[in-house]
Amino acid sequence: MKILKVNGMRCPNCKAAVEEAAGKIAGVASAQVDLAAGELHYEESAPVDVAALKAAIENIGFDPQ
């Protein structure tokens, strides 16, 4: 499991939006947000382009670290 810190998530809608955006990236097998920790936890089915993952999250208004 890989972890990406994401700033700005505060509610269940934020959680769902980030999980959906991450799930559309090639190689992401599953994605789950831990709101309390402000983290995206994801499993890879193939190598993930982390820059593309971060860009997808930025495009919906959040700040991936």
mmCIF file as gemmi writes it, N, C-alpha and C atoms, coordinates in Angstrom:
data_model
loop_
_atom_site.group_PDB
_atom_site.id
_atom_site.type_symbol
_atom_site.label_atom_id
_atom_site.label_alt_id
_atom_site.label_comp_id
_atom_site.label_asym_id
_atom_site.label_entity_id
_atom_site.label_seq_id
_atom_site.pdbx_PDB_ins_code
_atom_site.Cartn_x
_atom_site.Cartn_y
_atom_site.Cartn_z
_atom_site.occupancy
_atom_site.B_iso_or_equiv
_atom_site.pdbx_formal_charge
_atom_site.auth_seq_id
_atom_site.auth_asym_id
_atom_site.pdbx_PDB_model_num
ATOM 1 N N . MET Axp A 1 ? 0.843 -1.188 0 1 0 ? 1 A 1
ATOM 2 C CA . MET Axp A 1 ? 0 0 0 1 0 ? 1 A 1
ATOM 3 C C . MET Axp A 1 ? 0.876 1.236 0 1 0 ? 1 A 1
ATOM 4 N N . LYS Axp A 2 ? 0.495 2.205 -0.8 1 0 ? 2 A 1
ATOM 5 C CA . LYS Axp A 2 ? 1.198 3.484 -0.872 1 0 ? 2 A 1
ATOM 6 C C . LYS Axp A 2 ? 0.325 4.545 -0.215 1 0 ? 2 A 1
ATOM 7 N N . ILE Axp A 3 ? 0.958 5.581 0.303 1 0 ? 3 A 1
ATOM 8 C CA . ILE Axp A 3 ? 0.238 6.658 0.996 1 0 ? 3 A 1
ATOM 9 C C . ILE Axp A 3 ? 0.654 7.995 0.4 1 0 ? 3 A 1
ATOM 10 N N . LEU Axp A 4 ? -0.343 8.832 0.156 1 0 ? 4 A 1
ATOM 11 C CA . LEU Axp A 4 ? -0.112 10.179 -0.346 1 0 ? 4 A 1
ATOM 12 C C . LEU Axp A 4 ? -0.854 11.15 0.569 1 0 ? 4 A 1
ATOM 13 N N . LYS Axp A 5 ? -0.143 12.103 1.13 1 0 ? 5 A 1
ATOM 14 C CA . LYS Axp A 5 ? -0.756 13.133 1.971 1 0 ? 5 A 1
ATOM 15 C C . LYS Axp A 5 ? -1.544 14.08 1.072 1 0 ? 5 A 1
ATOM 16 N N . VAL Axp A 6 ? -2.783 14.392 1.467 1 0 ? 6 A 1
ATOM 17 C CA . VAL Axp A 6 ? -3.63 15.299 0.687 1 0 ? 6 A 1
ATOM 18 C C . VAL Axp A 6 ? -4.242 16.328 1.638 1 0 ? 6 A 1
ATOM 19 N N . ASN Axp A 7 ? -3.927 17.589 1.415 1 0 ? 7 A 1
ATOM 20 C CA . ASN Axp A 7 ? -4.477 18.664 2.251 1 0 ? 7 A 1
ATOM 21 C C . ASN Axp A 7 ? -5.792 19.17 1.676 1 0 ? 7 A 1
ATOM 22 N N . GLY Axp A 8 ? -6.686 19.584 2.56 1 0 ? 8 A 1
ATOM 23 C CA . GLY Axp A 8 ? -7.931 20.22 2.147 1 0 ? 8 A 1
ATOM 24 C C . GLY Axp A 8 ? -9.166 19.34 2.223 1 0 ? 8 A 1
ATOM 25 N N . MET Axp A 9 ? -8.998 18.067 2.533 1 0 ? 9 A 1
ATOM 26 C CA . MET Axp A 9 ? -10.165 17.17 2.63 1 0 ? 9 A 1
ATOM 27 C C . MET Axp A 9 ? -10.781 17.312 4.014 1 0 ? 9 A 1
ATOM 28 N N . ARG Axp A 10 ? -12.111 17.563 4.029 1 0 ? 10 A 1
ATOM 29 C CA . ARG Axp A 10 ? -12.751 17.802 5.323 1 0 ? 10 A 1
ATOM 30 C C . ARG Axp A 10 ? -14.076 17.064 5.515 1 0 ? 10 A 1
ATOM 31 N N . CYS Axp A 11 ? -14.597 16.45 4.463 1 0 ? 11 A 1
ATOM 32 C CA . CYS Axp A 11 ? -15.938 15.87 4.583 1 0 ? 11 A 1
ATOM 33 C C . CYS Axp A 11 ? -16.059 14.599 3.742 1 0 ? 11 A 1
ATOM 34 N N . PRO Axp A 12 ? -17.151 13.873 3.899 1 0 ? 12 A 1
ATOM 35 C CA . PRO Axp A 12 ? -17.352 12.659 3.098 1 0 ? 12 A 1
ATOM 36 C C . PRO Axp A 12 ? -17.364 12.918 1.591 1 0 ? 12 A 1
ATOM 37 N N . ASN Axp A 13 ? -17.852 14.083 1.166 1 0 ? 13 A 1
ATOM 38 C CA . ASN Axp A 13 ? -17.833 14.4 -0.265 1 0 ? 13 A 1
ATOM 39 C C . ASN Axp A 13 ? -16.402 14.572 -0.766 1 0 ? 13 A 1
ATOM 40 N N . CYS Axp A 14 ? -15.552 15.183 0.041 1 0 ? 14 A 1
ATOM 41 C CA . CYS Axp A 14 ? -14.136 15.324 -0.307 1 0 ? 14 A 1
ATOM 42 C C . CYS Axp A 14 ? -13.513 13.944 -0.46 1 0 ? 14 A 1
ATOM 43 N N . LYS Axp A 15 ? -13.795 13.079 0.495 1 0 ? 15 A 1
ATOM 44 C CA . LYS Axp A 15 ? -13.276 11.707 0.491 1 0 ? 15 A 1
ATOM 45 C C . LYS Axp A 15 ? -13.669 11.004 -0.801 1 0 ? 15 A 1
ATOM 46 N N . ALA Axp A 16 ? -14.937 11.074 -1.136 1 0 ? 16 A 1
ATOM 47 C CA . ALA Axp A 16 ? -15.442 10.397 -2.333 1 0 ? 16 A 1
ATOM 48 C C . ALA Axp A 16 ? -14.811 10.966 -3.602 1 0 ? 16 A 1
ATOM 49 N N . ALA Axp A 17 ? -14.654 12.282 -3.666 1 0 ? 17 A 1
ATOM 50 C CA . ALA Axp A 17 ? -14.086 12.914 -4.858 1 0 ? 17 A 1
ATOM 51 C C . ALA Axp A 17 ? -12.635 12.504 -5.072 1 0 ? 17 A 1
ATOM 52 N N . VAL Axp A 18 ? -11.848 12.468 -4.006 1 0 ? 18 A 1
ATOM 53 C CA . VAL Axp A 18 ? -10.443 12.089 -4.118 1 0 ? 18 A 1
ATOM 54 C C . VAL Axp A 18 ? -10.322 10.61 -4.47 1 0 ? 18 A 1
ATOM 55 N N . GLU Axp A 19 ? -11.135 9.765 -3.852 1 0 ? 19 A 1
ATOM 56 C CA . GLU Axp A 19 ? -11.104 8.333 -4.176 1 0 ? 19 A 1
ATOM 57 C C . GLU Axp A 19 ? -11.477 8.092 -5.631 1 0 ? 19 A 1
ATOM 58 N N . GLU Axp A 20 ? -12.475 8.798 -6.126 1 0 ? 20 A 1
ATOM 59 C CA . GLU Axp A 20 ? -12.896 8.648 -7.517 1 0 ? 20 A 1
ATOM 60 C C . GLU Axp A 20 ? -11.801 9.111 -8.477 1 0 ? 20 A 1
ATOM 61 N N . ALA Axp A 21 ? -11.204 10.261 -8.192 1 0 ? 21 A 1
ATOM 62 C CA . ALA Axp A 21 ? -10.14 10.784 -9.055 1 0 ? 21 A 1
ATOM 63 C C . ALA Axp A 21 ? -8.949 9.831 -9.085 1 0 ? 21 A 1
ATOM 64 N N . ALA Axp A 22 ? -8.571 9.323 -7.931 1 0 ? 22 A 1
ATOM 65 C CA . ALA Axp A 22 ? -7.433 8.401 -7.858 1 0 ? 22 A 1
ATOM 66 C C . ALA Axp A 22 ? -7.737 7.109 -8.6 1 0 ? 22 A 1
ATOM 67 N N . GLY Axp A 23 ? -8.962 6.638 -8.485 1 0 ? 23 A 1
ATOM 68 C CA . GLY Axp A 23 ? -9.351 5.384 -9.12 1 0 ? 23 A 1
ATOM 69 C C . GLY Axp A 23 ? -9.312 5.423 -10.631 1 0 ? 23 A 1
ATOM 70 N N . LYS Axp A 24 ? -9.297 6.616 -11.218 1 0 ? 24 A 1
ATOM 71 C CA . LYS Axp A 24 ? -9.249 6.756 -12.669 1 0 ? 24 A 1
ATOM 72 C C . LYS Axp A 24 ? -7.82 6.733 -13.222 1 0 ? 24 A 1
ATOM 73 N N . ILE Axp A 25 ? -6.834 6.739 -12.338 1 0 ? 25 A 1
ATOM 74 C CA . ILE Axp A 25 ? -5.437 6.753 -12.774 1 0 ? 25 A 1
ATOM 75 C C . ILE Axp A 25 ? -4.982 5.326 -13.08 1 0 ? 25 A 1
ATOM 76 N N . ALA Axp A 26 ? -4.321 5.167 -14.215 1 0 ? 26 A 1
ATOM 77 C CA . ALA Axp A 26 ? -3.828 3.848 -14.621 1 0 ? 26 A 1
ATOM 78 C C . ALA Axp A 26 ? -2.918 3.264 -13.546 1 0 ? 26 A 1
ATOM 79 N N . GLY Axp A 27 ? -3.175 2.019 -13.202 1 0 ? 27 A 1
ATOM 80 C CA . GLY Axp A 27 ? -2.36 1.322 -12.218 1 0 ? 27 A 1
ATOM 81 C C . GLY Axp A 27 ? -2.908 1.356 -10.804 1 0 ? 27 A 1
ATOM 82 N N . VAL Axp A 28 ? -3.879 2.224 -10.534 1 0 ? 28 A 1
ATOM 83 C CA . VAL Axp A 28 ? -4.468 2.276 -9.192 1 0 ? 28 A 1
ATOM 84 C C . VAL Axp A 28 ? -5.542 1.201 -9.107 1 0 ? 28 A 1
ATOM 85 N N . ALA Axp A 29 ? -5.291 0.182 -8.284 1 0 ? 29 A 1
ATOM 86 C CA . ALA Axp A 29 ? -6.23 -0.928 -8.128 1 0 ? 29 A 1
ATOM 87 C C . ALA Axp A 29 ? -7.343 -0.571 -7.15 1 0 ? 29 A 1
ATOM 88 N N . SER Axp A 30 ? -6.995 0.157 -6.091 1 0 ? 30 A 1
ATOM 89 C CA . SER Axp A 30 ? -7.988 0.596 -5.113 1 0 ? 30 A 1
ATOM 90 C C . SER Axp A 30 ? -7.465 1.859 -4.441 1 0 ? 30 A 1
ATOM 91 N N . ALA Axp A 31 ? -8.402 2.671 -3.975 1 0 ? 31 A 1
ATOM 92 C CA . ALA Axp A 31 ? -8.037 3.928 -3.316 1 0 ? 31 A 1
ATOM 93 C C . ALA Axp A 31 ? -8.997 4.177 -2.166 1 0 ? 31 A 1
ATOM 94 N N . GLN Axp A 32 ? -8.44 4.544 -1.03 1 0 ? 32 A 1
ATOM 95 C CA . GLN Axp A 32 ? -9.268 4.843 0.139 1 0 ? 32 A 1
ATOM 96 C C . GLN Axp A 32 ? -8.651 6.02 0.879 1 0 ? 32 A 1
ATOM 97 N N . VAL Axp A 33 ? -9.49 6.976 1.236 1 0 ? 33 A 1
ATOM 98 C CA . VAL Axp A 33 ? -9.047 8.162 1.962 1 0 ? 33 A 1
ATOM 99 C C . VAL Axp A 33 ? -9.259 7.956 3.455 1 0 ? 33 A 1
ATOM 100 N N . ASP Axp A 34 ? -8.262 8.351 4.228 1 0 ? 34 A 1
ATOM 101 C CA . ASP Axp A 34 ? -8.363 8.437 5.68 1 0 ? 34 A 1
ATOM 102 C C . ASP Axp A 34 ? -8.498 9.925 5.997 1 0 ? 34 A 1
ATOM 103 N N . LEU Axp A 35 ? -9.739 10.366 6.213 1 0 ? 35 A 1
ATOM 104 C CA . LEU Axp A 35 ? -9.986 11.799 6.449 1 0 ? 35 A 1
ATOM 105 C C . LEU Axp A 35 ? -9.257 12.316 7.681 1 0 ? 35 A 1
ATOM 106 N N . ALA Axp A 36 ? -9.265 11.547 8.756 1 0 ? 36 A 1
ATOM 107 C CA . ALA Axp A 36 ? -8.642 11.998 9.999 1 0 ? 36 A 1
ATOM 108 C C . ALA Axp A 36 ? -7.147 12.252 9.815 1 0 ? 36 A 1
ATOM 109 N N . ALA Axp A 37 ? -6.494 11.418 9.02 1 0 ? 37 A 1
ATOM 110 C CA . ALA Axp A 37 ? -5.06 11.568 8.782 1 0 ? 37 A 1
ATOM 111 C C . ALA Axp A 37 ? -4.758 12.471 7.595 1 0 ? 37 A 1
ATOM 112 N N . GLY Axp A 38 ? -5.766 12.751 6.774 1 0 ? 38 A 1
ATOM 113 C CA . GLY Axp A 38 ? -5.547 13.548 5.567 1 0 ? 38 A 1
ATOM 114 C C . GLY Axp A 38 ? -4.693 12.82 4.55 1 0 ? 38 A 1
ATOM 115 N N . GLU Axp A 39 ? -4.973 11.519 4.382 1 0 ? 39 A 1
ATOM 116 C CA . GLU Axp A 39 ? -4.152 10.688 3.515 1 0 ? 39 A 1
ATOM 117 C C . GLU Axp A 39 ? -4.995 9.89 2.525 1 0 ? 39 A 1
ATOM 118 N N . LEU Axp A 40 ? -4.399 9.67 1.356 1 0 ? 40 A 1
ATOM 119 C CA . LEU Axp A 40 ? -4.946 8.751 0.368 1 0 ? 40 A 1
ATOM 120 C C . LEU Axp A 40 ? -4.102 7.491 0.423 1 0 ? 40 A 1
ATOM 121 N N . HIS Axp A 41 ? -4.746 6.357 0.656 1 0 ? 41 A 1
ATOM 122 C CA . HIS Axp A 41 ? -4.072 5.063 0.664 1 0 ? 41 A 1
ATOM 123 C C . HIS Axp A 41 ? -4.487 4.358 -0.62 1 0 ? 41 A 1
ATOM 124 N N . TYR Axp A 42 ? -3.501 3.907 -1.392 1 0 ? 42 A 1
ATOM 125 C CA . TYR Axp A 42 ? -3.848 3.243 -2.644 1 0 ? 42 A 1
ATOM 126 C C . TYR Axp A 42 ? -2.98 2.016 -2.886 1 0 ? 42 A 1
ATOM 127 N N . GLU Axp A 43 ? -3.59 1.05 -3.565 1 0 ? 43 A 1
ATOM 128 C CA . GLU Axp A 43 ? -2.912 -0.181 -3.977 1 0 ? 43 A 1
ATOM 129 C C . GLU Axp A 43 ? -2.647 -0.082 -5.467 1 0 ? 43 A 1
ATOM 130 N N . GLU Axp A 44 ? -1.502 -0.586 -5.881 1 0 ? 44 A 1
ATOM 131 C CA . GLU Axp A 44 ? -1.147 -0.572 -7.292 1 0 ? 44 A 1
ATOM 132 C C . GLU Axp A 44 ? -1.36 -1.941 -7.93 1 0 ? 44 A 1
ATOM 133 N N . SER Axp A 45 ? -1.909 -1.938 -9.143 1 0 ? 45 A 1
ATOM 134 C CA . SER Axp A 45 ? -1.982 -3.157 -9.947 1 0 ? 45 A 1
ATOM 135 C C . SER Axp A 45 ? -0.858 -3.136 -10.977 1 0 ? 45 A 1
ATOM 136 N N . ALA Axp A 46 ? -0.303 -1.951 -11.184 1 0 ? 46 A 1
ATOM 137 C CA . ALA Axp A 46 ? 0.833 -1.706 -12.071 1 0 ? 46 A 1
ATOM 138 C C . ALA Axp A 46 ? 1.473 -0.413 -11.572 1 0 ? 46 A 1
ATOM 139 N N . PRO Axp A 47 ? 2.697 -0.11 -12.009 1 0 ? 47 A 1
ATOM 140 C CA . PRO Axp A 47 ? 3.309 1.142 -11.548 1 0 ? 47 A 1
ATOM 141 C C . PRO Axp A 47 ? 2.417 2.361 -11.854 1 0 ? 47 A 1
ATOM 142 N N . VAL Axp A 48 ? 2.278 3.22 -10.86 1 0 ? 48 A 1
ATOM 143 C CA . VAL Axp A 48 ? 1.429 4.406 -10.973 1 0 ? 48 A 1
ATOM 144 C C . VAL Axp A 48 ? 2.293 5.632 -11.241 1 0 ? 48 A 1
ATOM 145 N N . ASP Axp A 49 ? 1.861 6.45 -12.177 1 0 ? 49 A 1
ATOM 146 C CA . ASP Axp A 49 ? 2.507 7.733 -12.449 1 0 ? 49 A 1
ATOM 147 C C . ASP Axp A 49 ? 2.044 8.694 -11.347 1 0 ? 49 A 1
ATOM 148 N N . VAL Axp A 50 ? 2.897 8.888 -10.358 1 0 ? 50 A 1
ATOM 149 C CA . VAL Axp A 50 ? 2.518 9.699 -9.195 1 0 ? 50 A 1
ATOM 150 C C . VAL Axp A 50 ? 2.233 11.143 -9.601 1 0 ? 50 A 1
ATOM 151 N N . ALA Axp A 51 ? 2.938 11.652 -10.595 1 0 ? 51 A 1
ATOM 152 C CA . ALA Axp A 51 ? 2.676 13.016 -11.068 1 0 ? 51 A 1
ATOM 153 C C . ALA Axp A 51 ? 1.258 13.125 -11.622 1 0 ? 51 A 1
ATOM 154 N N . ALA Axp A 52 ? 0.821 12.099 -12.357 1 0 ? 52 A 1
ATOM 155 C CA . ALA Axp A 52 ? -0.547 12.097 -12.897 1 0 ? 52 A 1
ATOM 156 C C . ALA Axp A 52 ? -1.569 11.983 -11.769 1 0 ? 52 A 1
ATOM 157 N N . LEU Axp A 53 ? -1.256 11.192 -10.755 1 0 ? 53 A 1
ATOM 158 C CA . LEU Axp A 53 ? -2.151 11.047 -9.601 1 0 ? 53 A 1
ATOM 159 C C . LEU Axp A 53 ? -2.292 12.384 -8.882 1 0 ? 53 A 1
ATOM 160 N N . LYS Axp A 54 ? -1.161 13.045 -8.644 1 0 ? 54 A 1
ATOM 161 C CA . LYS Axp A 54 ? -1.206 14.346 -7.974 1 0 ? 54 A 1
ATOM 162 C C . LYS Axp A 54 ? -1.969 15.37 -8.817 1 0 ? 54 A 1
ATOM 163 N N . ALA Axp A 55 ? -1.75 15.358 -10.129 1 0 ? 55 A 1
ATOM 164 C CA . ALA Axp A 55 ? -2.442 16.302 -11.016 1 0 ? 55 A 1
ATOM 165 C C . ALA Axp A 55 ? -3.947 16.087 -10.972 1 0 ? 55 A 1
ATOM 166 N N . ALA Axp A 56 ? -4.386 14.82 -10.953 1 0 ? 56 A 1
ATOM 167 C CA . ALA Axp A 56 ? -5.822 14.52 -10.895 1 0 ? 56 A 1
ATOM 168 C C . ALA Axp A 56 ? -6.436 15.055 -9.606 1 0 ? 56 A 1
ATOM 169 N N . ILE Axp A 57 ? -5.699 14.94 -8.515 1 0 ? 57 A 1
ATOM 170 C CA . ILE Axp A 57 ? -6.191 15.425 -7.22 1 0 ? 57 A 1
ATOM 171 C C . ILE Axp A 57 ? -6.194 16.956 -7.193 1 0 ? 57 A 1
ATOM 172 N N . GLU Axp A 58 ? -5.168 17.57 -7.756 1 0 ? 58 A 1
ATOM 173 C CA . GLU Axp A 58 ? -5.129 19.039 -7.832 1 0 ? 58 A 1
ATOM 174 C C . GLU Axp A 58 ? -6.278 19.567 -8.685 1 0 ? 58 A 1
ATOM 175 N N . ASN Axp A 59 ? -6.604 18.854 -9.763 1 0 ? 59 A 1
ATOM 176 C CA . ASN Axp A 59 ? -7.663 19.295 -10.679 1 0 ? 59 A 1
ATOM 177 C C . ASN Axp A 59 ? -9.037 19.347 -10.018 1 0 ? 59 A 1
ATOM 178 N N . ILE Axp A 60 ? -9.224 18.628 -8.916 1 0 ? 60 A 1
ATOM 179 C CA . ILE Axp A 60 ? -10.51 18.686 -8.218 1 0 ? 60 A 1
ATOM 180 C C . ILE Axp A 60 ? -10.438 19.567 -6.972 1 0 ? 60 A 1
ATOM 181 N N . GLY Axp A 61 ? -9.321 20.302 -6.815 1 0 ? 61 A 1
ATOM 182 C CA . GLY Axp A 61 ? -9.251 21.337 -5.787 1 0 ? 61 A 1
ATOM 183 C C . GLY Axp A 61 ? -8.552 20.985 -4.501 1 0 ? 61 A 1
ATOM 184 N N . PHE Axp A 62 ? -7.773 19.912 -4.489 1 0 ? 62 A 1
ATOM 185 C CA . PHE Axp A 62 ? -7.067 19.533 -3.261 1 0 ? 62 A 1
ATOM 186 C C . PHE Axp A 62 ? -5.569 19.65 -3.474 1 0 ? 62 A 1
ATOM 187 N N . ASP Axp A 63 ? -4.812 19.565 -2.388 1 0 ? 63 A 1
ATOM 188 C CA . ASP Axp A 63 ? -3.377 19.804 -2.413 1 0 ? 63 A 1
ATOM 189 C C . ASP Axp A 63 ? -2.617 18.542 -2.018 1 0 ? 63 A 1
ATOM 190 N N . PRO Axp A 64 ? -2.229 17.721 -3.016 1 0 ? 64 A 1
ATOM 191 C CA . PRO Axp A 64 ? -1.467 16.52 -2.7 1 0 ? 64 A 1
ATOM 192 C C . PRO Axp A 64 ? -0.007 16.879 -2.395 1 0 ? 64 A 1
ATOM 193 N N . GLN Axp A 65 ? 0.571 16.176 -1.458 1 0 ? 65 A 1
ATOM 194 C CA . GLN Axp A 65 ? 1.972 16.445 -1.083 1 0 ? 65 A 1
ATOM 195 C C . GLN Axp A 65 ? 2.875 15.402 -1.652 1 0 ? 65 A 1
